[in-house]
Amino acid sequence: MSSEHSGIDRTMRARSDRRRSIVTKAAIVLIAFGVQGSPAGASGRGLSTIWTIDPAPAPADAFEAAPGDYIIKQRLLPLGLVELGAVTAETASATGLSEGQQLVEVKSDAPVFCDPAIRSKKLIGHAQPCLVDADSDGRFEGLFLTSSVTKGILTFQGDRPKQARPIPAVPYRRLDPGAFKQNLFLGLQYRGNANVFGNHIFEIRFGSEEESGSLTRRLLHKKSEIPGAHDFMGGRFTILEATPRGIRVRIDRPMPSQPFAVVQTTTYRIY
């Protein structure tokens, strides 16, 4: 083989290896953020799943936390909430929804409400039912299916279909978000200090007791900065001392009421 052809062959192999690295090095990163309105990029038919942190009083006394215990833990409420009226047998069969069921609001350019109980993806296609009231007359007349990109709390990314599947009208009534039946939370969980530096690690978790997810980025409090305070989502806690079981903590300020959302991104590494 000529040197020219050898060079071309090496170049093609290098490009092939590079393409493979894009696939095999993919990683999922979860990021939490507070927003004053819609998350960036949400417009038109875009779906934005925004939750609200429910304020709660701080514990009166300091307490000891062992690895696995929550330092701060507060309820998450939906942006909006509705209760379904009569649902036809056809719609019930297609969605699994029924009269009296609660749906949570997903921010879009029209009223969109979805089942908050996260369903496993189907082998082909999506499984999470969402209903649309395009003319805002208090009745849902459209249906589309999608999937949550996180477990624990409902999280959508992307756009709703241009044309929802027509369904017999389903009446609904709005409820106060505080009437939400599902018990979801956002919390800061103590993970211990089993690392070479002895620093204290905290994980941000969200969801229910049965199904929860966590953010990639963790909080770290240096061993050398005890006693010391740390801020979290507008709240504040002080680590008073290290103990044989973990740490002794005082909640100075719980998380205030504010929007909370999760964004999933994919990181590609090319070598």
SULBELDA-V309949 format. One record per residue. N is the residue number from 1. RES is the residue in one small letter. PHI is phi in whole degrees, -180 to 180 (999 if undefined). PSI is psi in degrees with one decimal (999 if undefined). BURIAL is b if it has 9 or more other ideal C-beta (glycine too) atoms within 8 Angstrom, else e. Layout:
BEGIN
[[N	RES	PHI	PSI	BURIAL] [N	RES	PHI	PSI	BURIAL]]
END
This chain:
BEGIN
[[1	m	999	137.8	e] [2	s	-70	159.4	e] [3	s	-63	-32.2	e] [4	e	-64	-46.6	e] [5	h	-66	-35.2	e] [6	s	-63	-40.3	b] [7	g	-65	-41.0	e] [8	i	-64	-41.1	e] [9	d	-63	-43.1	b] [10	r	-64	-40.1	e] [11	t	-62	-43.1	e] [12	m	-66	-39.9	e] [13	r	-64	-40.3	e] [14	a	-62	-42.1	e] [15	r	-65	-39.0	e] [16	s	-64	-44.6	e] [17	d	-61	-38.1	e] [18	r	-65	-43.3	b] [19	r	-62	-41.0	e] [20	r	-63	-37.1	e] [21	s	-66	-31.3	b] [22	i	-63	-38.6	b] [23	v	-77	-48.8	e] [24	t	-77	-20.0	e] [25	k	-97	8.2	b] [26	a	-63	139.9	b] [27	a	-139	148.2	e] [28	i	-100	132.0	b] [29	v	-125	133.4	b] [30	l	-111	135.5	b] [31	i	-130	132.2	b] [32	a	-100	147.0	b] [33	f	-155	150.4	e] [34	g	-93	142.2	e] [35	v	-131	155.1	b] [36	q	-94	-14.6	e] [37	g	-151	-132.0	e] [38	s	-78	148.4	b] [39	p	-59	152.7	b] [40	a	-57	138.2	e] [41	g	96	-11.7	e] [42	a	-82	116.7	b] [43	s	-158	160.7	e] [44	g	58	-121.9	e] [45	r	-87	6.6	b] [46	g	-61	144.6	b] [47	l	-105	127.3	b] [48	s	-124	117.1	b] [49	t	-97	102.8	b] [50	i	-114	131.1	b] [51	w	-111	165.9	b] [52	t	-123	131.0	b] [53	i	-77	124.1	b] [54	d	-84	122.5	b] [55	p	-65	151.6	e] [56	a	-148	150.0	e] [57	p	-69	149.8	e] [58	a	-78	146.6	e] [59	p	-56	142.4	e] [60	a	-69	-31.7	e] [61	d	-119	158.8	e] [62	a	-68	157.1	e] [63	f	-146	162.5	e] [64	e	-96	137.8	b] [65	a	-122	129.0	b] [66	a	-100	162.9	e] [67	p	-52	130.0	e] [68	g	102	-17.2	e] [69	d	-81	153.1	b] [70	y	-92	134.5	b] [71	i	-81	-50.3	b] [72	i	-129	136.6	b] [73	k	-151	114.3	e] [74	q	-132	155.9	b] [75	r	-74	146.9	b] [76	l	-106	132.5	b] [77	l	-117	152.9	b] [78	p	-74	161.5	b] [79	l	-63	-38.7	b] [80	g	-152	160.9	b] [81	l	-144	138.1	b] [82	v	-133	159.8	b] [83	e	-118	131.3	b] [84	l	-76	143.9	b] [85	g	-88	-149.5	b] [86	a	-62	131.9	e] [87	v	-116	128.8	b] [88	t	-68	159.1	b] [89	a	-61	-35.4	e] [90	e	-63	-47.6	e] [91	t	-68	-39.4	b] [92	a	-62	-40.2	b] [93	s	-67	-37.1	e] [94	a	-78	-24.7	e] [95	t	-120	-23.2	b] [96	g	79	7.7	e] [97	l	-88	156.7	b] [98	s	-146	165.5	e] [99	e	-59	138.3	e] [100	g	88	-7.2	e] [101	q	-74	145.4	b] [102	q	-92	137.2	b] [103	l	-122	148.0	b] [104	v	-104	150.2	b] [105	e	-77	137.2	b] [106	v	-119	121.9	b] [107	k	-67	128.0	b] [108	s	-157	-166.8	b] [109	d	-85	-1.5	e] [110	a	-144	160.4	e] [111	p	-60	116.1	b] [112	v	-126	127.7	b] [113	f	-131	138.5	b] [114	c	-130	159.0	b] [115	d	-68	121.6	b] [116	p	-77	-16.0	b] [117	a	-78	113.3	e] [118	i	-71	127.3	b] [119	r	-104	147.5	e] [120	s	-66	144.4	e] [121	k	-64	144.8	e] [122	k	-74	164.3	e] [123	l	-58	-41.1	e] [124	i	-128	122.0	e] [125	g	92	-167.8	e] [126	h	-106	169.5	e] [127	a	-133	-10.9	b] [128	q	-88	113.1	b] [129	p	-81	136.4	b] [130	c	-130	140.5	b] [131	l	-112	145.8	b] [132	v	-122	134.9	b] [133	d	-114	77.8	b] [134	a	-61	-32.3	b] [135	d	-100	6.6	e] [136	s	53	42.3	e] [137	d	-101	10.0	e] [138	g	85	13.1	e] [139	r	-138	134.3	b] [140	f	-81	132.5	b] [141	e	-126	0.2	b] [142	g	-134	152.1	b] [143	l	-135	139.1	b] [144	f	-144	156.9	b] [145	l	-112	142.0	b] [146	t	-148	-168.4	b] [147	s	-139	145.5	e] [148	s	-78	138.4	b] [149	v	-89	-5.5	e] [150	t	-131	161.1	b] [151	k	-101	163.0	e] [152	g	97	-60.9	b] [153	i	-130	150.2	b] [154	l	-65	127.7	b] [155	t	-141	118.4	b] [156	f	-111	147.5	b] [157	q	-136	143.6	e] [158	g	108	-164.9	e] [159	d	-110	153.2	e] [160	r	-80	157.5	b] [161	p	-61	151.0	e] [162	k	-63	-38.4	e] [163	q	-123	110.5	e] [164	a	-74	153.9	b] [165	r	-69	125.0	e] [166	p	-65	140.3	e] [167	i	-137	156.7	b] [168	p	-56	138.8	e] [169	a	-54	133.6	e] [170	v	-116	111.6	b] [171	p	-71	155.9	b] [172	y	-150	161.7	b] [173	r	-131	142.2	e] [174	r	-78	143.4	e] [175	l	-121	160.4	b] [176	d	-66	132.0	e] [177	p	-55	-24.7	b] [178	g	-66	-15.4	e] [179	a	-85	4.9	e] [180	f	-59	127.2	b] [181	k	-82	-26.9	e] [182	q	-77	134.9	e] [183	n	-96	92.4	e] [184	l	-109	153.4	b] [185	f	-144	161.9	b] [186	l	-122	129.3	b] [187	g	-147	161.5	b] [188	l	-111	112.9	b] [189	q	-102	131.7	b] [190	y	-77	128.8	b] [191	r	-110	0.9	b] [192	g	97	-169.8	e] [193	n	-134	34.7	b] [194	a	-81	67.5	e] [195	n	-141	166.5	e] [196	v	-60	-27.4	e] [197	f	-94	-11.5	e] [198	g	73	18.4	e] [199	n	-76	154.3	b] [200	h	-95	129.9	b] [201	i	-112	140.4	b] [202	f	-130	140.1	b] [203	e	-114	136.3	b] [204	i	-90	117.3	b] [205	r	-123	152.6	b] [206	f	-147	151.8	b] [207	g	131	-143.9	b] [208	s	-120	173.5	b] [209	e	-64	-30.4	e] [210	e	-84	-31.6	e] [211	e	-146	114.7	e] [212	s	-137	158.7	b] [213	g	-125	172.4	b] [214	s	-139	158.7	b] [215	l	-88	150.3	b] [216	t	-64	-45.3	e] [217	r	-77	129.4	e] [218	r	-107	162.4	b] [219	l	-95	144.4	b] [220	l	-128	133.0	e] [221	h	-121	120.7	b] [222	k	-68	141.0	b] [223	k	-57	-36.2	b] [224	s	-73	-10.5	e] [225	e	-106	27.2	e] [226	i	-107	129.0	b] [227	p	-72	148.7	e] [228	g	-174	159.5	b] [229	a	-105	158.4	e] [230	h	-143	138.4	b] [231	d	-94	147.5	e] [232	f	-152	113.4	b] [233	m	48	44.4	b] [234	g	85	-11.3	b] [235	g	-93	176.2	b] [236	r	-154	137.0	b] [237	f	-136	155.4	b] [238	t	-120	127.7	b] [239	i	-86	112.8	b] [240	l	-81	-39.3	b] [241	e	-167	158.0	e] [242	a	-85	144.8	b] [243	t	-126	168.3	e] [244	p	-59	-29.9	e] [245	r	-93	-20.7	e] [246	g	170	-108.5	b] [247	i	-143	155.3	b] [248	r	-106	127.6	b] [249	v	-128	146.8	b] [250	r	-125	130.8	b] [251	i	-86	112.3	b] [252	d	-82	-35.3	b] [253	r	-157	121.5	e] [254	p	-71	171.1	b] [255	m	-67	132.6	b] [256	p	-77	166.3	e] [257	s	-64	127.9	e] [258	q	-167	159.4	b] [259	p	-70	150.0	b] [260	f	-141	135.1	b] [261	a	-146	162.9	b] [262	v	-123	135.7	b] [263	v	-118	133.3	b] [264	q	-103	128.9	b] [265	t	-127	158.4	e] [266	t	-116	131.5	e] [267	t	-103	128.4	e] [268	y	-108	129.7	e] [269	r	-114	126.8	e] [270	i	-115	125.3	e] [271	y	-112	999	e]]
END
